[in-house]
C-alpha cells in the first residue's frame, strides 16, 4: 500500500460500512453460485493428491487452476516462480481490470499447496472459492481491479505470499485497497456449521488496524446479507495475509468456526467436511467481493441512450465551473465523482437538485471522468477542464 493512500483507503472503507445496505444486483449474481460446481471442483482438487511443493500433484493442480482461468476468458494470468529448499513453485496471479480505478486492487487470495494429505478443506475450499468467484465476476463490471491470487508454499511458512510482497508489492508500490484472505472454510461433517469467522488485524504495525477492523466488520455484515451464515469476529493469524499486514496493507479474511480436527492429515478430505457450508461461505464472499470492488450493472444500449439524454454537463470544456443538469426530478441523491486518468478522486458530492453548479477552478487542467451512480448503475461521461 502506498503510505500516502492508507488514510484515504481507511476513510473509503469506513464510508462503505456506514452505507452498508442490501444490493439486489449483488444478490442476483450471488443466486447464480453453483453448489454442484463447488462439489465437483472440490472432488477434482482432492483427486490431485498431496500437493507439497516440488510434487507432481502440485504441478498438476497448478495447471488445472491456470487452465480454468483461461477457459473462463481471463487473459492476464501470470505464473510467478520462486525457489526455496523444498523446490520451485509458482504463485498464480490473475487480474481483472477495474473500469474506474484500474491501478487500485482488491486482492482475493488463497493457497493451493497442502501438507500430509489432499487438503480438500485446507485449502481446497479457498482454492475453489476463488475459482467460483472468478467465474461469476468475469462479466461483472467493477470500479476497482481484482487480483485473484493462488499462493504456493503457504504450508512451509507463507513462502509464496512473502515472495509476492517482497518482489511485486514493494518494488511496484502496488496500490492495494484491501487483501481478502480465504483459508480453510469447509467446516466439519456431522455437526452444525452455521458460522464463519471474520478475521481482523490486531498486530503491529498498528497504523492499518483501524481500517482492517472496519473492513472486517463490513465483511461480517456482507456475509450475513448474502448467505445463510452467522458471523463472529476474531484476529488474523498465520495465513497468507500476514506478509501484507507486515507491509502495512489493510487485511481481512475468513476461517471456519468449527475447526477441522483432521487438517494437515491424510483425512483432510471431502468426507470430513461440509460442502453446503463451503457453498454458503462462497455466496457471502461473492457479495463481499462485489461490495469491496464496487460492482455495478452494465448498461444496455437503451439504458445508455436514456442516461445520455438524462444528464448534461456544460460547458465542456470548462474553466471555472461546470453545470450538471438532469432532465427529470431526482427521486434519490445521485453520487457524483470526478476522477483523473490515474484513477484518483478529485471531487465527490451527492447531487440532489435537477440543476447544480460545481466550482472546478481549483482542479488542474486535464481530462476527467465524470461518474454518476444511480442505484446499481454507473454512467460515465468525459469532462475537460482547461
The 8 nearest C-alpha neighbors of each residue, nearest first, counted from 0:
[[1, 174, 175, 248, 2, 173, 172, 247],
 [0, 2, 4, 3, 174, 172, 5, 173],
 [1, 3, 4, 5, 0, 247, 6, 248],
 [4, 2, 1, 5, 6, 7, 0, 8],
 [3, 5, 7, 1, 2, 6, 8, 0],
 [6, 4, 8, 2, 7, 3, 9, 1],
 [5, 7, 9, 8, 4, 10, 3, 2],
 [6, 8, 4, 10, 9, 5, 11, 3],
 [9, 7, 11, 5, 10, 6, 4, 12],
 [10, 8, 210, 6, 12, 7, 11, 5],
 [9, 11, 13, 7, 8, 12, 14, 6],
 [12, 10, 8, 14, 9, 13, 7, 15],
 [11, 13, 15, 9, 14, 10, 214, 8],
 [14, 12, 10, 16, 15, 11, 213, 9],
 [13, 15, 11, 17, 12, 16, 10, 18],
 [16, 14, 12, 18, 13, 17, 19, 11],
 [17, 15, 19, 13, 14, 18, 217, 12],
 [16, 18, 14, 15, 19, 13, 20, 12],
 [17, 19, 15, 16, 20, 14, 13, 21],
 [20, 18, 16, 17, 15, 21, 217, 220],
 [21, 19, 18, 22, 224, 221, 17, 16],
 [20, 22, 23, 224, 19, 26, 25, 225],
 [21, 23, 25, 24, 20, 26, 375, 27],
 [24, 22, 26, 25, 27, 21, 375, 28],
 [23, 25, 27, 26, 22, 28, 375, 296],
 [26, 24, 28, 22, 23, 27, 286, 29],
 [27, 25, 23, 29, 24, 28, 30, 22],
 [26, 28, 24, 30, 25, 29, 23, 31],
 [27, 29, 25, 30, 26, 31, 24, 135],
 [30, 28, 26, 31, 27, 32, 282, 25],
 [31, 29, 27, 28, 32, 26, 282, 33],
 [32, 30, 29, 28, 33, 27, 135, 26],
 [33, 31, 30, 29, 282, 34, 135, 131],
 [32, 34, 36, 35, 31, 37, 278, 131],
 [33, 35, 37, 36, 278, 38, 32, 275],
 [34, 36, 38, 33, 37, 39, 40, 32],
 [37, 35, 33, 39, 34, 38, 40, 131],
 [36, 38, 34, 40, 35, 39, 41, 33],
 [39, 37, 35, 41, 36, 40, 34, 42],
 [38, 40, 42, 36, 41, 37, 35, 43],
 [41, 39, 43, 37, 42, 38, 36, 44],
 [40, 42, 44, 38, 43, 39, 45, 37],
 [43, 41, 45, 39, 40, 44, 46, 38],
 [42, 44, 40, 46, 45, 41, 39, 47],
 [45, 43, 41, 42, 46, 47, 40, 123],
 [46, 44, 42, 117, 119, 43, 47, 48],
 [45, 47, 43, 48, 44, 42, 117, 41],
 [46, 48, 56, 45, 44, 60, 43, 49],
 [49, 47, 117, 46, 45, 56, 50, 116],
 [50, 48, 117, 116, 51, 113, 56, 115],
 [51, 49, 57, 113, 112, 56, 48, 54],
 [52, 50, 54, 113, 112, 114, 49, 57],
 [51, 53, 54, 85, 86, 88, 152, 57],
 [52, 54, 86, 87, 51, 85, 88, 55],
 [55, 53, 56, 57, 52, 51, 50, 58],
 [54, 56, 58, 57, 59, 53, 50, 60],
 [57, 55, 50, 59, 54, 47, 58, 48],
 [56, 58, 50, 60, 59, 54, 55, 61],
 [57, 59, 55, 61, 60, 56, 62, 54],
 [60, 58, 62, 56, 61, 57, 55, 63],
 [59, 61, 57, 63, 62, 58, 56, 64],
 [60, 62, 58, 64, 59, 63, 57, 65],
 [63, 61, 59, 65, 60, 64, 66, 58],
 [62, 64, 60, 66, 61, 65, 67, 59],
 [65, 63, 67, 61, 62, 66, 60, 68],
 [64, 66, 62, 67, 68, 63, 61, 69],
 [67, 65, 69, 63, 68, 64, 70, 62],
 [66, 68, 70, 64, 65, 69, 63, 71],
 [69, 67, 71, 70, 65, 66, 73, 72],
 [68, 70, 66, 72, 73, 71, 67, 65],
 [71, 69, 67, 72, 68, 66, 73, 65],
 [72, 70, 68, 69, 73, 67, 134, 137],
 [71, 73, 69, 70, 74, 68, 137, 67],
 [74, 72, 69, 68, 71, 75, 76, 70],
 [73, 75, 76, 72, 69, 68, 93, 94],
 [76, 74, 94, 93, 73, 77, 95, 92],
 [77, 75, 93, 74, 92, 73, 94, 78],
 [78, 76, 92, 91, 79, 93, 75, 90],
 [77, 79, 91, 89, 90, 80, 92, 76],
 [78, 80, 90, 89, 77, 91, 81, 92],
 [81, 79, 89, 88, 78, 90, 87, 82],
 [80, 82, 87, 88, 89, 79, 83, 162],
 [81, 83, 87, 86, 88, 80, 84, 85],
 [84, 82, 86, 85, 87, 81, 158, 88],
 [83, 85, 86, 82, 87, 52, 53, 155],
 [86, 84, 83, 52, 53, 87, 82, 155],
 [85, 87, 53, 83, 84, 82, 52, 88],
 [88, 86, 82, 81, 53, 83, 80, 52],
 [87, 89, 80, 81, 52, 82, 151, 86],
 [90, 88, 80, 79, 78, 91, 81, 151],
 [89, 91, 150, 79, 151, 78, 149, 159],
 [90, 92, 78, 149, 148, 77, 89, 79],
 [93, 91, 148, 77, 76, 147, 90, 78],
 [94, 92, 76, 147, 146, 75, 148, 77],
 [95, 93, 146, 75, 145, 96, 147, 92],
 [94, 96, 145, 144, 146, 97, 93, 75],
 [97, 95, 144, 101, 94, 145, 98, 143],
 [98, 96, 144, 143, 101, 142, 141, 100],
 [97, 99, 142, 101, 100, 141, 96, 143],
 [98, 100, 142, 97, 342, 101, 143, 338],
 [101, 99, 342, 143, 102, 103, 97, 142],
 [102, 100, 97, 144, 96, 103, 143, 99],
 [103, 101, 100, 104, 174, 144, 342, 341],
 [104, 102, 174, 100, 175, 101, 143, 144],
 [105, 103, 175, 144, 145, 176, 106, 143],
 [104, 106, 145, 177, 176, 178, 175, 144],
 [107, 105, 178, 146, 145, 104, 179, 147],
 [108, 106, 179, 147, 180, 178, 146, 148],
 [109, 107, 148, 180, 149, 147, 181, 106],
 [108, 110, 181, 149, 125, 126, 180, 182],
 [111, 109, 150, 149, 151, 112, 153, 122],
 [110, 112, 151, 122, 126, 149, 150, 113],
 [113, 111, 50, 151, 51, 110, 152, 57],
 [114, 112, 50, 118, 51, 49, 117, 154],
 [113, 115, 263, 116, 51, 49, 154, 50],
 [116, 114, 264, 263, 265, 49, 113, 117],
 [115, 117, 265, 49, 264, 118, 114, 267],
 [116, 118, 49, 48, 45, 119, 267, 113],
 [119, 117, 121, 267, 113, 120, 116, 122],
 [118, 120, 123, 268, 45, 117, 121, 267],
 [119, 121, 122, 123, 124, 185, 118, 183],
 [122, 120, 183, 118, 123, 119, 262, 182],
 [121, 123, 120, 124, 125, 183, 118, 182],
 [122, 124, 119, 126, 120, 125, 121, 118],
 [123, 125, 120, 122, 127, 126, 184, 128],
 [126, 124, 128, 181, 109, 122, 182, 123],
 [127, 125, 123, 129, 128, 124, 109, 111],
 [126, 128, 130, 124, 129, 125, 123, 131],
 [127, 129, 125, 131, 126, 130, 281, 124],
 [130, 128, 132, 127, 126, 131, 133, 125],
 [129, 131, 127, 133, 128, 132, 134, 126],
 [132, 130, 134, 128, 133, 129, 127, 135],
 [133, 131, 129, 135, 134, 130, 136, 285],
 [132, 134, 130, 136, 131, 135, 137, 129],
 [135, 133, 131, 132, 137, 136, 130, 71],
 [134, 136, 132, 133, 137, 131, 28, 138],
 [137, 135, 139, 133, 138, 134, 132, 140],
 [136, 138, 134, 135, 139, 133, 71, 73],
 [139, 137, 136, 140, 135, 134, 297, 133],
 [140, 138, 136, 137, 141, 294, 295, 296],
 [139, 141, 294, 295, 138, 297, 296, 142],
 [142, 140, 294, 97, 293, 143, 292, 295],
 [141, 143, 99, 97, 98, 293, 100, 292],
 [144, 142, 97, 100, 292, 141, 101, 103],
 [143, 145, 97, 96, 104, 101, 95, 103],
 [144, 146, 105, 95, 104, 94, 106, 147],
 [145, 147, 94, 106, 93, 148, 107, 105],
 [146, 148, 107, 93, 108, 92, 106, 94],
 [149, 147, 92, 108, 91, 146, 150, 107],
 [150, 148, 91, 109, 110, 108, 90, 111],
 [149, 151, 110, 90, 159, 160, 148, 109],
 [150, 152, 159, 112, 153, 110, 90, 111],
 [151, 153, 158, 159, 155, 154, 157, 112],
 [154, 152, 157, 155, 156, 151, 158, 110],
 [153, 155, 152, 156, 113, 157, 114, 112],
 [154, 156, 152, 153, 157, 158, 85, 52],
 [155, 157, 153, 158, 154, 152, 237, 159],
 [158, 156, 153, 160, 159, 239, 152, 161],
 [159, 157, 152, 161, 156, 160, 153, 162],
 [160, 158, 162, 151, 152, 161, 150, 157],
 [159, 161, 163, 162, 157, 239, 158, 150],
 [162, 160, 164, 158, 159, 242, 163, 157],
 [161, 163, 159, 165, 160, 164, 166, 158],
 [164, 162, 160, 166, 167, 161, 165, 159],
 [165, 163, 168, 161, 167, 162, 166, 169],
 [164, 166, 162, 163, 169, 167, 161, 168],
 [165, 167, 163, 164, 162, 170, 168, 169],
 [168, 166, 163, 164, 170, 171, 169, 165],
 [167, 169, 164, 173, 171, 172, 170, 165],
 [168, 170, 172, 171, 165, 167, 164, 166],
 [171, 169, 172, 167, 168, 166, 165, 173],
 [172, 170, 173, 168, 169, 167, 166, 174],
 [173, 171, 169, 170, 168, 1, 174, 0],
 [174, 172, 168, 171, 0, 175, 169, 1],
 [173, 175, 0, 103, 1, 172, 104, 176],
 [176, 174, 104, 0, 177, 103, 173, 105],
 [175, 177, 105, 104, 8, 103, 174, 249],
 [176, 178, 105, 249, 175, 250, 106, 179],
 [177, 179, 250, 106, 107, 105, 251, 180],
 [180, 178, 107, 251, 252, 106, 250, 177],
 [179, 181, 252, 108, 107, 240, 109, 178],
 [182, 180, 125, 109, 253, 252, 108, 179],
 [181, 183, 125, 254, 122, 109, 184, 253],
 [184, 182, 121, 122, 120, 254, 185, 124],
 [183, 185, 255, 254, 277, 124, 186, 182],
 [186, 184, 277, 120, 272, 273, 183, 124],
 [185, 187, 272, 273, 257, 255, 184, 192],
 [188, 186, 272, 259, 273, 271, 190, 257],
 [187, 189, 272, 271, 273, 190, 186, 270],
 [188, 190, 187, 191, 273, 271, 272, 192],
 [191, 189, 188, 192, 187, 186, 257, 273],
 [192, 190, 193, 189, 187, 188, 257, 186],
 [193, 191, 194, 186, 190, 276, 257, 187],
 [192, 194, 228, 229, 191, 195, 276, 227],
 [195, 193, 229, 230, 228, 256, 192, 196],
 [194, 196, 230, 255, 256, 254, 229, 197],
 [195, 197, 231, 254, 256, 253, 232, 230],
 [198, 196, 253, 232, 252, 231, 215, 233],
 [197, 199, 235, 234, 252, 233, 251, 232],
 [200, 198, 234, 235, 251, 212, 211, 215],
 [199, 201, 208, 235, 211, 202, 234, 250],
 [200, 202, 208, 234, 199, 203, 205, 235],
 [203, 201, 200, 205, 204, 208, 244, 235],
 [204, 202, 205, 201, 245, 206, 208, 244],
 [203, 205, 206, 202, 247, 245, 207, 244],
 [204, 206, 203, 208, 207, 202, 201, 209],
 [207, 205, 204, 208, 247, 209, 203, 5],
 [206, 208, 205, 210, 249, 209, 247, 211],
 [209, 207, 211, 205, 200, 210, 206, 201],
 [210, 208, 212, 211, 207, 213, 206, 9],
 [209, 211, 9, 213, 212, 208, 207, 214],
 [212, 210, 208, 214, 249, 209, 213, 250],
 [211, 213, 209, 215, 210, 199, 214, 208],
 [214, 212, 210, 216, 211, 215, 13, 217],
 [215, 213, 217, 211, 212, 216, 218, 12],
 [216, 214, 218, 212, 217, 213, 251, 199],
 [217, 215, 213, 219, 218, 214, 212, 220],
 [216, 218, 214, 220, 215, 219, 16, 213],
 [217, 219, 215, 221, 216, 220, 287, 222],
 [220, 218, 216, 222, 217, 221, 230, 215],
 [221, 219, 217, 223, 218, 222, 224, 216],
 [220, 222, 224, 218, 287, 223, 219, 225],
 [223, 221, 283, 219, 224, 225, 220, 226],
 [222, 224, 220, 221, 226, 225, 228, 229],
 [225, 223, 221, 222, 226, 220, 21, 283],
 [224, 226, 283, 222, 223, 286, 221, 282],
 [227, 225, 283, 228, 223, 279, 282, 222],
 [226, 228, 223, 279, 229, 225, 193, 224],
 [229, 227, 193, 194, 226, 223, 230, 279],
 [228, 230, 194, 223, 193, 195, 227, 231],
 [231, 229, 195, 194, 219, 196, 228, 197],
 [230, 232, 196, 197, 195, 233, 194, 229],
 [233, 231, 197, 196, 198, 230, 234, 199],
 [232, 234, 198, 197, 199, 196, 231, 235],
 [233, 235, 198, 199, 200, 236, 201, 232],
 [236, 234, 198, 199, 200, 233, 252, 237],
 [235, 237, 238, 234, 241, 198, 240, 200],
 [238, 236, 241, 239, 235, 240, 157, 156],
 [239, 237, 240, 236, 241, 157, 182, 153],
 [238, 240, 241, 160, 157, 242, 153, 180],
 [239, 241, 243, 238, 242, 180, 244, 250],
 [240, 242, 244, 243, 239, 238, 245, 237],
 [243, 241, 245, 161, 244, 240, 246, 160],
 [244, 242, 246, 240, 248, 241, 245, 164],
 [245, 243, 241, 248, 247, 246, 242, 240],
 [244, 246, 242, 243, 247, 241, 204, 203],
 [247, 245, 243, 244, 248, 242, 0, 164],
 [246, 248, 244, 245, 207, 204, 243, 249],
 [249, 247, 244, 243, 0, 246, 250, 207],
 [248, 250, 177, 211, 207, 178, 210, 244],
 [251, 249, 178, 211, 177, 179, 248, 244],
 [250, 252, 179, 199, 198, 215, 211, 178],
 [251, 253, 180, 198, 179, 181, 197, 254],
 [252, 254, 197, 181, 196, 198, 180, 182],
 [255, 253, 196, 184, 183, 182, 195, 256],
 [254, 256, 184, 195, 257, 186, 196, 258],
 [255, 257, 195, 196, 258, 194, 254, 186],
 [258, 256, 255, 186, 187, 259, 192, 194],
 [257, 259, 256, 255, 260, 186, 187, 254],
 [258, 260, 261, 187, 262, 186, 257, 272],
 [261, 259, 262, 258, 187, 267, 263, 257],
 [262, 260, 267, 259, 264, 266, 263, 265],
 [261, 263, 267, 264, 259, 260, 121, 118],
 [264, 262, 114, 115, 116, 261, 267, 118],
 [265, 263, 115, 116, 266, 262, 261, 267],
 [264, 266, 116, 267, 115, 117, 263, 268],
 [267, 265, 264, 268, 261, 116, 271, 262],
 [268, 266, 262, 118, 261, 265, 264, 119],
 [269, 267, 119, 266, 270, 271, 118, 117],
 [268, 270, 271, 272, 119, 267, 42, 41],
 [269, 271, 268, 272, 188, 273, 267, 266],
 [270, 272, 188, 269, 268, 187, 267, 273],
 [273, 271, 188, 187, 186, 185, 269, 270],
 [272, 274, 188, 276, 186, 275, 185, 187],
 [275, 273, 277, 276, 278, 272, 185, 38],
 [276, 274, 278, 277, 273, 279, 34, 185],
 [275, 277, 279, 278, 274, 273, 185, 192],
 [278, 276, 185, 280, 274, 275, 279, 184],
 [277, 279, 275, 281, 276, 280, 34, 274],
 [280, 278, 282, 276, 281, 277, 226, 275],
 [281, 279, 277, 283, 278, 282, 284, 276],
 [280, 282, 284, 278, 279, 283, 128, 285],
 [283, 281, 279, 285, 280, 284, 226, 29],
 [282, 284, 222, 226, 225, 286, 280, 285],
 [285, 283, 287, 281, 286, 282, 288, 280],
 [284, 286, 288, 282, 287, 283, 132, 281],
 [287, 285, 283, 289, 284, 288, 225, 25],
 [286, 288, 284, 290, 221, 285, 289, 218],
 [287, 289, 285, 291, 290, 286, 292, 284],
 [290, 288, 294, 292, 286, 287, 293, 291],
 [289, 291, 293, 287, 288, 292, 286, 294],
 [290, 292, 288, 293, 289, 287, 105, 177],
 [291, 293, 143, 289, 290, 141, 294, 288],
 [294, 292, 290, 141, 142, 289, 291, 295],
 [295, 293, 141, 289, 140, 292, 142, 290],
 [296, 294, 375, 376, 140, 141, 297, 293],
 [295, 297, 376, 375, 298, 140, 139, 294],
 [296, 298, 295, 299, 140, 376, 139, 377],
 [299, 297, 302, 303, 296, 300, 376, 377],
 [298, 300, 302, 301, 303, 297, 304, 296],
 [301, 299, 303, 302, 304, 298, 305, 297],
 [300, 302, 304, 299, 303, 305, 298, 306],
 [303, 301, 305, 299, 304, 300, 298, 306],
 [302, 304, 300, 306, 305, 301, 298, 307],
 [305, 303, 307, 301, 302, 306, 308, 300],
 [306, 304, 302, 308, 303, 307, 309, 301],
 [307, 305, 309, 308, 303, 304, 302, 310],
 [308, 306, 304, 305, 309, 310, 303, 311],
 [307, 309, 306, 305, 310, 304, 311, 326],
 [308, 310, 306, 326, 325, 307, 305, 311],
 [311, 309, 325, 308, 324, 307, 306, 326],
 [310, 312, 324, 323, 313, 325, 309, 308],
 [313, 311, 323, 322, 314, 324, 321, 315],
 [314, 312, 315, 322, 321, 311, 323, 317],
 [313, 315, 317, 316, 321, 312, 322, 320],
 [316, 314, 317, 313, 383, 382, 312, 384],
 [315, 317, 383, 384, 314, 385, 382, 318],
 [318, 316, 315, 384, 314, 385, 321, 383],
 [317, 319, 385, 384, 320, 360, 359, 316],
 [318, 320, 360, 359, 358, 317, 321, 361],
 [321, 319, 358, 359, 357, 318, 317, 360],
 [320, 322, 357, 313, 356, 314, 317, 323],
 [323, 321, 356, 313, 312, 355, 324, 357],
 [322, 324, 312, 355, 354, 311, 356, 321],
 [323, 325, 354, 311, 353, 310, 322, 326],
 [326, 324, 353, 310, 327, 309, 354, 311],
 [325, 327, 309, 324, 310, 353, 328, 308],
 [326, 328, 325, 329, 353, 309, 324, 310],
 [329, 327, 353, 330, 326, 325, 352, 351],
 [330, 328, 331, 327, 353, 351, 332, 352],
 [329, 331, 328, 332, 351, 333, 327, 352],
 [332, 330, 329, 333, 351, 373, 374, 350],
 [333, 331, 351, 350, 349, 334, 329, 330],
 [334, 332, 350, 349, 373, 372, 335, 331],
 [335, 333, 349, 372, 371, 348, 350, 332],
 [334, 336, 371, 348, 347, 370, 349, 333],
 [337, 335, 347, 370, 346, 369, 338, 348],
 [336, 338, 369, 346, 368, 345, 344, 367],
 [339, 337, 344, 368, 343, 367, 342, 345],
 [338, 340, 367, 342, 341, 343, 368, 344],
 [339, 341, 342, 367, 338, 366, 343, 368],
 [342, 340, 339, 343, 102, 100, 338, 101],
 [341, 343, 100, 339, 340, 338, 99, 344],
 [344, 342, 338, 339, 341, 345, 100, 340],
 [345, 343, 338, 346, 337, 339, 342, 336],
 [344, 346, 337, 338, 343, 339, 347, 362],
 [345, 347, 337, 336, 344, 348, 338, 335],
 [348, 346, 336, 335, 337, 345, 349, 344],
 [347, 349, 335, 334, 350, 336, 346, 333],
 [350, 348, 334, 333, 332, 335, 351, 347],
 [351, 349, 333, 332, 352, 348, 334, 335],
 [350, 352, 332, 349, 333, 329, 353, 331],
 [353, 351, 354, 350, 355, 329, 328, 325],
 [352, 354, 325, 324, 328, 329, 355, 351],
 [355, 353, 324, 352, 323, 325, 356, 322],
 [354, 356, 323, 322, 352, 357, 324, 353],
 [357, 355, 322, 321, 323, 320, 358, 354],
 [358, 356, 321, 320, 359, 322, 355, 323],
 [357, 359, 320, 360, 319, 356, 321, 361],
 [360, 358, 320, 319, 362, 361, 357, 318],
 [359, 361, 319, 362, 358, 318, 320, 363],
 [362, 360, 359, 363, 358, 319, 364, 318],
 [363, 361, 359, 360, 364, 345, 384, 365],
 [364, 362, 365, 361, 384, 360, 385, 359],
 [363, 365, 385, 384, 362, 366, 383, 318],
 [366, 364, 384, 383, 363, 367, 385, 339],
 [365, 367, 383, 382, 384, 339, 381, 340],
 [368, 366, 339, 382, 338, 381, 383, 337],
 [367, 369, 381, 338, 337, 380, 382, 370],
 [370, 368, 337, 380, 379, 336, 381, 382],
 [369, 371, 379, 336, 335, 378, 368, 337],
 [370, 372, 335, 378, 334, 377, 379, 373],
 [373, 371, 377, 334, 376, 333, 374, 378],
 [372, 374, 376, 333, 375, 371, 377, 334],
 [373, 375, 376, 372, 333, 377, 331, 22],
 [376, 374, 295, 296, 373, 377, 24, 372],
 [377, 375, 373, 296, 374, 295, 372, 378],
 [378, 376, 372, 371, 379, 373, 295, 370],
 [377, 379, 371, 370, 372, 376, 380, 306],
 [380, 378, 370, 369, 368, 371, 377, 381],
 [379, 381, 369, 368, 370, 382, 378, 371],
 [380, 382, 368, 369, 367, 383, 379, 366],
 [383, 381, 367, 366, 368, 315, 369, 384],
 [384, 382, 366, 316, 365, 315, 367, 317],
 [383, 385, 364, 317, 365, 316, 318, 366],
 [384, 364, 318, 317, 383, 316, 365, 363]]
